[in-house]
Amino acid sequence: MLPQDTGCGILSPVCDVVGGIVGGAGSAAADAVLGSIGGAFVAAAQQVADIAFAALDATTSINLTAAWFTKNVGVLAAIALPIVVGLFSLQVIGSVLRREPGGLGRALVGVGKATIGASLAIATTQLALLATDEICRYIAASAGTSVRGAAQRFLVVSWLSGGAGPILQMLLGLAIIVGSLLLWAVLLFRKAAVLLVAVFAPVAFAGAVWDQTQSWTRKWIEAMTALVLCKIVIVVVFVLGLSAFANDGTTSTGSQSTAGSLSDVLVGMMLLSIAVFAPWLTWRFVHWSGIEAGTSLHGAVASSPIPGAVRSTAAQTRFMVQSAATSAALGGASGSRAHRVPPVAHAAASGSRSSAGESGDSR
């Protein structure tokens, strides 16, 4: 059987050499392109992670005493004033129709909450924000690190440049970029949401005037509490992760191997995922604890003998007062009828009594 013609003939050895050189050059070029893309993902991941973790200390500082903020609060307070008047009118009308004097008292107390509570709530929120920052620093310092250092500990991706292939670089780099951007967005959302919720404090506390809108104040307090405390949850997530994983051999420190560095990155991505949901988790906890506290308080009051005795005494007192008032009214009516007997009827009655006496004497 004749050999197939490869197109090179006697130059086939030369063609093989040239083909090998070209193929090797193409493969090297492809590897270089993939390596460059992977290195770009790694550099971007490190940069975005640094910015996101710096936001834990820098870009999320909130000042509720700034002039522009207090000006906006004043505008919302002016808008809330007619709301307070309208809700007060509804509360008074409803109390009168139900004949409930306690409703009038709650209306007056609600007006006090609406006028004073909003300003006190904003001042308290500012103090809570400052206290939260100090608590976060104290938690990190107790672990021997800083807030930023605890967050950065697990996402040092410089080893990816030399210890991982291009595909792994791109996958892990993309995952770190997405997680860091989400964490950064959560921190910025916290800042914007705190400002937005705080500026609506006058409207929220105006709801304390009417029984049907008292939940406005409770929901405002729950939302603000969750937004303030979620930063503590984020810091605790990273500090706890540092204490749990870096000190038990799960991850490596110092000179890291590829396996140890990969474990660090995976742990960091897991902690990032938990930190992203910190505001929602905090709100759920605050909402649940508020409901549980209210239910426990209501059950304690209902089971206590003191309210039952007070209600029994009040019912007895009310019954006695009503009985006395009824007796007085009936007695007064009988006396007035006796005093208003006509003279003719009185004479007739006297005549009948005298005739009856005479008939008795005749017998």
CORWOWO-V42675 format. One record per residue. N is the residue number from 1. RES is the residue in three letters. PHI is phi in whole degrees, -180 to 180 (* if undefined). OMEGA is omega as a letter, one per 20 degrees, with the letter a starting at -180 (none if undefined). BURIAL is 1 if it has 9 or more other ideal C-beta (glycine too) atoms within 8 Angstrom, else 0. Layout:
{{N,RES,PHI,OMEGA,BURIAL} {N,RES,PHI,OMEGA,BURIAL}}
//
This chain:
{{1,MET,*,a,0} {2,LEU,-77,r,0} {3,PRO,-68,r,0} {4,GLN,-71,r,0} {5,ASP,-83,a,0} {6,THR,-89,r,0} {7,GLY,91,a,0} {8,CYS,-110,r,0} {9,GLY,65,a,0} {10,ILE,-71,r,0} {11,LEU,-94,a,0} {12,SER,-59,r,1} {13,PRO,-59,r,0} {14,VAL,-66,r,0} {15,CYS,-63,r,1} {16,ASP,-63,r,0} {17,VAL,-64,a,0} {18,VAL,-64,r,0} {19,GLY,-62,r,0} {20,GLY,-65,r,0} {21,ILE,-65,a,0} {22,VAL,-65,r,0} {23,GLY,-63,r,0} {24,GLY,-65,r,0} {25,ALA,-66,r,0} {26,GLY,-66,r,0} {27,SER,-65,r,0} {28,ALA,-65,r,0} {29,ALA,-65,r,0} {30,ALA,-63,r,0} {31,ASP,-63,r,1} {32,ALA,-66,r,0} {33,VAL,-66,r,0} {34,LEU,-64,r,1} {35,GLY,-63,r,1} {36,SER,-65,r,0} {37,ILE,-65,r,1} {38,GLY,-62,r,1} {39,GLY,-63,r,1} {40,ALA,-64,r,0} {41,PHE,-64,a,1} {42,VAL,-65,r,1} {43,ALA,-63,r,0} {44,ALA,-65,r,1} {45,ALA,-63,r,1} {46,GLN,-65,a,1} {47,GLN,-66,a,0} {48,VAL,-67,r,1} {49,ALA,-63,r,1} {50,ASP,-62,r,1} {51,ILE,-65,a,1} {52,ALA,-64,a,1} {53,PHE,-75,r,1} {54,ALA,-66,r,1} {55,ALA,-67,r,1} {56,LEU,-62,a,1} {57,ASP,-109,a,0} {58,ALA,-100,a,0} {59,THR,-78,a,0} {60,THR,-106,r,1} {61,SER,-67,a,0} {62,ILE,-124,r,0} {63,ASN,-123,a,0} {64,LEU,-90,r,1} {65,THR,-107,r,0} {66,ALA,-66,a,0} {67,ALA,-63,a,0} {68,TRP,-65,a,0} {69,PHE,-74,r,1} {70,THR,-63,r,1} {71,LYS,-65,r,0} {72,ASN,-66,r,1} {73,VAL,-64,r,1} {74,GLY,-62,r,0} {75,VAL,-64,r,0} {76,LEU,-67,r,1} {77,ALA,-66,r,1} {78,ALA,-64,r,0} {79,ILE,-70,a,1} {80,ALA,-74,a,1} {81,LEU,-61,r,0} {82,PRO,-64,r,0} {83,ILE,-65,r,1} {84,VAL,-63,a,1} {85,VAL,-63,r,0} {86,GLY,-64,r,0} {87,LEU,-68,r,1} {88,PHE,-64,r,1} {89,SER,-63,r,0} {90,LEU,-63,r,1} {91,GLN,-67,a,1} {92,VAL,-66,a,1} {93,ILE,-62,r,0} {94,GLY,-64,r,1} {95,SER,-66,r,1} {96,VAL,-67,r,0} {97,LEU,-66,r,0} {98,ARG,-86,a,0} {99,ARG,56,a,0} {100,GLU,-120,a,0} {101,PRO,-62,r,0} {102,GLY,-63,r,0} {103,GLY,-64,r,1} {104,LEU,-66,r,1} {105,GLY,-64,r,0} {106,ARG,-65,r,1} {107,ALA,-64,r,1} {108,LEU,-67,r,0} {109,VAL,-64,r,1} {110,GLY,-64,r,1} {111,VAL,-63,r,1} {112,GLY,-63,r,1} {113,LYS,-64,a,1} {114,ALA,-68,a,1} {115,THR,-85,a,0} {116,ILE,-104,a,0} {117,GLY,-63,a,1} {118,ALA,-64,a,1} {119,SER,-66,r,0} {120,LEU,-66,r,0} {121,ALA,-65,r,1} {122,ILE,-67,r,1} {123,ALA,-64,r,0} {124,THR,-65,r,0} {125,THR,-64,r,1} {126,GLN,-62,r,1} {127,LEU,-65,r,0} {128,ALA,-66,r,1} {129,LEU,-65,r,1} {130,LEU,-64,r,0} {131,ALA,-65,r,0} {132,THR,-64,r,1} {133,ASP,-61,r,1} {134,GLU,-67,r,0} {135,ILE,-64,r,1} {136,CYS,-63,r,1} {137,ARG,-65,r,1} {138,TYR,-66,r,0} {139,ILE,-63,r,1} {140,ALA,-67,r,1} {141,ALA,-65,r,1} {142,SER,-65,r,0} {143,ALA,-90,r,1} {144,GLY,76,a,0} {145,THR,-147,r,1} {146,SER,-115,r,0} {147,VAL,-61,a,1} {148,ARG,-69,a,1} {149,GLY,-65,r,1} {150,ALA,-66,a,1} {151,ALA,-75,a,1} {152,GLN,-79,a,1} {153,ARG,-56,a,1} {154,PHE,-97,a,1} {155,LEU,-122,r,1} {156,VAL,-88,a,1} {157,VAL,-105,a,1} {158,SER,-65,a,0} {159,TRP,-67,r,1} {160,LEU,-64,a,1} {161,SER,-66,a,0} {162,GLY,-120,a,0} {163,GLY,-110,a,0} {164,ALA,-142,r,1} {165,GLY,-78,a,0} {166,PRO,-60,a,1} {167,ILE,-65,r,0} {168,LEU,-65,r,1} {169,GLN,-60,a,1} {170,MET,-68,a,1} {171,LEU,-66,a,0} {172,LEU,-68,r,1} {173,GLY,-61,r,1} {174,LEU,-65,r,1} {175,ALA,-64,r,1} {176,ILE,-67,r,1} {177,ILE,-62,a,1} {178,VAL,-64,r,0} {179,GLY,-63,r,1} {180,SER,-66,r,1} {181,LEU,-64,r,1} {182,LEU,-65,r,1} {183,LEU,-64,r,1} {184,TRP,-61,r,1} {185,ALA,-63,r,0} {186,VAL,-64,r,1} {187,LEU,-66,r,1} {188,LEU,-68,r,1} {189,PHE,-62,r,1} {190,ARG,-60,a,1} {191,LYS,-63,a,1} {192,ALA,-65,a,0} {193,ALA,-69,r,1} {194,VAL,-61,r,1} {195,LEU,-64,a,1} {196,LEU,-68,r,0} {197,VAL,-66,a,1} {198,ALA,-65,a,1} {199,VAL,-70,r,1} {200,PHE,-93,r,1} {201,ALA,-60,r,1} {202,PRO,-59,r,1} {203,VAL,-70,a,1} {204,ALA,-65,a,1} {205,PHE,-78,r,1} {206,ALA,-65,r,1} {207,GLY,-67,r,1} {208,ALA,-70,a,1} {209,VAL,-75,a,1} {210,TRP,-108,a,1} {211,ASP,-61,a,0} {212,GLN,-77,a,0} {213,THR,-119,r,1} {214,GLN,-67,r,1} {215,SER,-68,r,0} {216,TRP,-57,a,1} {217,THR,-65,a,1} {218,ARG,-64,r,1} {219,LYS,-66,r,1} {220,TRP,-63,a,1} {221,ILE,-65,r,1} {222,GLU,-63,a,1} {223,ALA,-64,a,1} {224,MET,-68,r,1} {225,THR,-61,r,1} {226,ALA,-65,a,1} {227,LEU,-67,a,1} {228,VAL,-71,a,1} {229,LEU,-82,a,1} {230,CYS,-66,r,1} {231,LYS,-66,r,1} {232,ILE,-62,r,1} {233,VAL,-63,a,1} {234,ILE,-63,a,1} {235,VAL,-65,r,1} {236,VAL,-63,r,1} {237,VAL,-59,a,1} {238,PHE,-74,r,1} {239,VAL,-67,r,1} {240,LEU,-65,r,0} {241,GLY,-63,r,1} {242,LEU,-63,a,1} {243,SER,-72,a,1} {244,ALA,-80,a,1} {245,PHE,-100,a,1} {246,ALA,-81,a,1} {247,ASN,-109,a,0} {248,ASP,-117,r,0} {249,GLY,86,r,0} {250,THR,-65,r,0} {251,THR,-119,a,1} {252,SER,-107,r,1} {253,THR,-127,r,0} {254,GLY,71,r,0} {255,SER,-75,a,0} {256,GLN,-99,r,1} {257,SER,-84,r,0} {258,THR,-64,r,1} {259,ALA,-65,r,0} {260,GLY,-65,r,1} {261,SER,-67,r,1} {262,LEU,-64,r,1} {263,SER,-63,r,1} {264,ASP,-58,a,1} {265,VAL,-65,r,1} {266,LEU,-65,r,0} {267,VAL,-64,r,1} {268,GLY,-61,r,1} {269,MET,-66,r,1} {270,MET,-65,r,1} {271,LEU,-66,r,1} {272,LEU,-61,a,1} {273,SER,-62,r,1} {274,ILE,-68,a,1} {275,ALA,-65,a,1} {276,VAL,-64,a,1} {277,PHE,-92,a,0} {278,ALA,-60,r,1} {279,PRO,-60,a,1} {280,TRP,-67,r,0} {281,LEU,-63,r,1} {282,THR,-65,r,1} {283,TRP,-63,r,1} {284,ARG,-62,r,0} {285,PHE,-67,a,1} {286,VAL,-63,r,1} {287,HIS,-63,r,1} {288,TRP,-65,a,0} {289,SER,-66,r,0} {290,GLY,-66,r,1} {291,ILE,-66,r,0} {292,GLU,-64,r,0} {293,ALA,-64,r,0} {294,GLY,-65,r,0} {295,THR,-66,r,0} {296,SER,-64,r,0} {297,LEU,-65,r,0} {298,HIS,-63,r,0} {299,GLY,-66,r,0} {300,ALA,-66,r,0} {301,VAL,-68,a,0} {302,ALA,-68,a,0} {303,SER,-85,a,0} {304,SER,-73,r,0} {305,PRO,-73,a,0} {306,ILE,-66,r,0} {307,PRO,-61,r,1} {308,GLY,-65,r,0} {309,ALA,-65,r,0} {310,VAL,-64,r,0} {311,ARG,-65,r,0} {312,SER,-65,r,0} {313,THR,-63,r,0} {314,ALA,-65,r,0} {315,ALA,-66,r,0} {316,GLN,-65,r,0} {317,THR,-63,r,0} {318,ARG,-64,r,0} {319,PHE,-64,r,0} {320,MET,-64,r,0} {321,VAL,-63,r,0} {322,GLN,-64,r,0} {323,SER,-65,r,0} {324,ALA,-64,r,0} {325,ALA,-65,r,0} {326,THR,-66,r,0} {327,SER,-64,r,0} {328,ALA,-64,a,0} {329,ALA,-66,r,0} {330,LEU,-69,r,0} {331,GLY,-63,r,0} {332,GLY,-64,r,0} {333,ALA,-66,r,0} {334,SER,-66,r,0} {335,GLY,-63,a,0} {336,SER,-67,r,0} {337,ARG,-69,r,0} {338,ALA,-66,a,0} {339,HIS,-74,a,0} {340,ARG,-101,r,0} {341,VAL,-72,a,0} {342,PRO,-64,r,0} {343,PRO,-61,a,0} {344,VAL,-62,r,0} {345,ALA,-63,r,0} {346,HIS,-65,r,1} {347,ALA,-67,r,0} {348,ALA,-64,r,0} {349,ALA,-64,r,0} {350,SER,-67,r,0} {351,GLY,-63,r,0} {352,SER,-65,r,0} {353,ARG,-68,r,0} {354,SER,-68,r,0} {355,SER,-65,r,0} {356,ALA,-65,r,0} {357,GLY,-70,r,0} {358,GLU,-64,r,0} {359,SER,-61,r,0} {360,GLY,-70,r,0} {361,ASP,-68,r,0} {362,SER,-64,r,0} {363,ARG,-71,none,0}}
//
